[in-house]
Amino acid sequence: MTAPAKATTVPGHAVEVHPVGGRPRWRRRLAYTILIGYAILMFIPSVITSFKTLPDSVNLNILPQPFTTAGWEYALTKLDPPLPVLFVNSAIIAVAVTITNLVLGSIAGYAFARIRFPGREILFLVVLATLMIPDQLRLVPVYVMFSTIGLTRGLGQYVGVVTVLAISATTIFLMRQFFLSIPRDLEDAARIDGAGFFTTFWRVMLPLAGPALAAVAILQFQGTWNGFFWPVVLLQDPDHYTLPLGLFSFVTSGGFSTNWPPLMAVVVMSTIPILVLYIFLQRYFVEGIAASGVKG
């Protein structure tokens, strides 16, 4: 026999039905416990290794023997280019790419969801089809074009990376799905008041798309912050390197060896911005991902 259900009524909200004993709540807590434990299990080895010596870093002992901060000192003082430069370069590119995806993705998503125009469905399928085209396939034409217009030299290197990552099909898909989940009654009311497409988008639809925008912001910032392919292709000046390129220098600096302690120290420090961003936006991230799959 299944446990009887009890109803919980919240003013202004729909009636929620929960089995007696709070089984769904315990299942959620168990799931969170498992996921948090897995995340810690993946993160702790990097922290421990960063406090080891190079010979001890290849051992499987849990505690450093001996404990040393030499890896952190190397990462903070001897990295070339310096670690603050790598952080600033990564932040500039990641923030710029995130902003362009939020602006262009929300506009494109709203157009595909609400505006009727000839070939809309076919064009949307073409956009989704770009997900099947690997970056390596368009490497040569993109590099030749950017080199011709000067986006592989000086500050143009930043512009080149931001331009090639300015919008993604995933962003357009998420925003379109979220806008489809918003009732059309809100748009109809705005139209009755004389609002056009842009006014309706800016004042009605976009303020409601906060969860989807948060999801896009986290996904794009994380993907760009950890991105390696386009930065290694377009950033030719070491002073413009991002964190992933700085991490790669630890692998090649010793020939066929890897300097693990400072590498792990930089990995730990580079993870902190993503962790902080997710902590502050995780509620909206979950809501955005869930709502984006309601229709479509």
N, C-alpha and C positions, 0 to 999 in steps of 0.2 A: 504494500500500500504506500502511496505517496503521501507526504506530509501535507496537512491542510494548509491552505494559503490564507494570509491575512492582508487586508488592504490598508495602504497608507495614503492618506489624503493630505496634499499640500495645497494651501490656498493659491489659486491662480495657475495651478499645474494639473496635469492629467493624473488620474488615480494610478498608483503603482501597487502591484501585487507582489508580495514576497512570501516564500515558504516559511513556515514557522521554524525557528531555530537559526535563521540567518545564514543558510547554506551558501547562497550566492556571495554574501559578504566574506565568508571564510574562504571561498574559492578565489575571490579576487585578492585577498591578503596573501594566500598561498602563492598565487601567480606572481604578485609583486615581490614576494620574498625570494622566489626562485630566480627571477630576472635580475634583481639587485645583487643577489649572491653571485650569479654568473658574471655580471659586469665587474664586480669587485675581484673575482677570480682572474679575469682577463687583465685587470689594471694593476693589481698588486705586484706581479712579477716584474713589470717595468720599473716600478718604484724601488723594489728591492735591488734589482740589478744596477740601478743608477748609483747606489751607495757601495758597490763592490769595486774591487780592483780588477784590472783587465784579466789576469790569470784566473781569479776567482769567479769571473762573470760567466765562464763556461761550465762551472760546476752546478750541480742541482741542489746544493744546500739552501735551506730556506732563509737563514740569516746570513748577512755578509760576514766573511771571515778573512780579513778584518773589516770593520766598518770604516768607510772613508768618504769624504765629500770631494775627492779629487775630480770625479766625473762632472759634478756640478760646477766646480771652479773652472774646469776646462771649457765647458759649454758656455759659461758666462763671460769668460775673459779671453779665450784663445781662438774662438771660432772666427773664420774669415769667409764671408763678411760677418760682422758682429751680430749676435743674437737679436738685439733691439732692431737692427736694420731688417733682418728677416721677418720679424714680427710686424713691423710697420708696412713692409711691402705686401705681406700676406693680407693684412687688415685692409689696406687700400684696395686691392684687387677684389677681395671677398665682399667688402661692403658695396663697392661699385656694381659688381655683378648681381648682388642681391637686390639692390635698388632697381636696376634695369629690368630684372625678372619680375619684380613686384609691379612695376608700372606697365611694362609691355604685356606681361602675362595676364594681368587683370583686365586690360582693355581688350586683348584678343579673346580671352575667355568669355567676357560679356558679349562680344560680337557673335561668337559661335553659339552662345546659349540663347540669346534673345533677339538678335537682329536677323531678319530673313533677307537673304540676298541670293542671287543665282549661283549655283555651284557650292553652296555652303557645306553640305555634307561631304562632297567629294574633296573639297579643299581641306576639311578637317581630317579626312582619312590620309591625305597627302602629308599633313603635319605629323600625324601619328606614325606614318611610314618612315619619317626621318629617324625614328628611334632605332631602326634596323640598319642605319648607315653608320659604320664605325668611324671614329675620328681619324684613324690611320688612312682611310680611303680618301679623305679630303685634305690630307696633310699637304701634299705638293701644291695643288691650286691655291689653297689658302695662304701658304707661305710665300709663293711667288707673287700673289696679289698684294699682300701686306708689305713685302719687301719693295715692291715697285712704288708704293705710295708712302714709304718711309715709316711704317709701323713696326720695324724691327731694329730701330736705332733710337737711342736716347729715351726720352719720356714716352715716345711713341710705342715702346714695348708694352707699357702698361695699357695703353689704348688698344693695342692689338689683342691682348689677352681678354680684356673686358669686352671687346667687340665680338669676338668669336664665341663668347659665353653669355652674351647679353640676353638671350632668350632661349628657352628650351621647350620641347614638345611636352615634357612632363609638367612643367608649370602651366602651360595652356590647358592641358587636360584637367588638372586639379581645379583650376579656377572655373573652367566651363562646367564641370560636374557640380561644383558648389553653387554656382549661379542657377543651375537648373533646379536645385532643391529649394530655392526661394519662391514662395507663392507669387503668381502673376498679379494677384489683387493689389499688391503694393505698387507695382508699375502702373496698373490701370488707374489707381488713385492719383499718382503723380501726373499721368497724362491728362486726366480730367482737370487738374490744376494748371495745365498749360506747360508742363515740363517736357523738354525734348529728350532725345536719347542720351546726350552727354549729361544734362542736368539730372536725369533719372539715375544714371550710372554713378555720378559723383556724390549726390546728396542722399540717395536712397539705397542703392545696391551695394556700393563700396563700403559704407559704414557697417553693413550687415556681414561683410565678408572677412571680418577680423580673424576668425579661426583659420580660414583657408590661407589668408595672407601670412599668418604666423607659421603655418605648416610649410608654405613655400619658402619663407625666410630662413627657417631652420635647415631645410633640405639644401637650399642653394648655398647658404653660407658654409655649411659643413662640407658640401661637395667641392666648392671652390677653395676653401681653406686647405683641404687635403689633396687638391688636384695637382697632378704632376705632368701630364702629357703636354698640354698647351704651354704651360710655363717653361718647360725644358726646351720646347721648340722655338718659342718666340722671345724669351728673355735671355739674350746673349751676353749682357753686361752683368758680371757677378754682383755689382752693387744693387741690382734690381731683383736678385734672386728671392724666392719665397721660401717658407719653412721646409716644404718637401724637398726642394733642391738643396737646402742646407743639410738636411738629414742624409741626403745621398752622398754628400762629401765625406761622411764618416765611413762609408763603405769603401770608397776608393782611395782614401788618404793613406792607407797602409798597404797598398798593393792588393793582395788577395785576402787581407785580414780586415776585421771590423772592430772599431774601437767602441765596444758595447756600452760601458758605463756612461760616457757623455751622450751617446746616441739615445739611451733610455732617458737620460735627464731632459733632453730636448723634447722627446716624445711626451713625457709627463707634462712639461710646460705648455706644449702646443695643444694638449687635450683640454686644458683648463678653460679657454674661451668657449669651446663648443659645449662643455659641461655647464658652464654658467648660463649660456644662452638657452640651453634646453631646460634648465631648472626654472627659469623665469617664464618660458613660453610653452612648457610641456602641456599645460591644461588646454591651451588653444590649439596646440599641435594635434593632440588626440581628437579634439572636436572637429578640426578641419579635415583630418584624414577620414574620420567616420562619416562626416556629412558629404564629403566628395564622392562617396560611393552609393548615395541614396538613389540617384537616377542615372540613366545613361545606357 
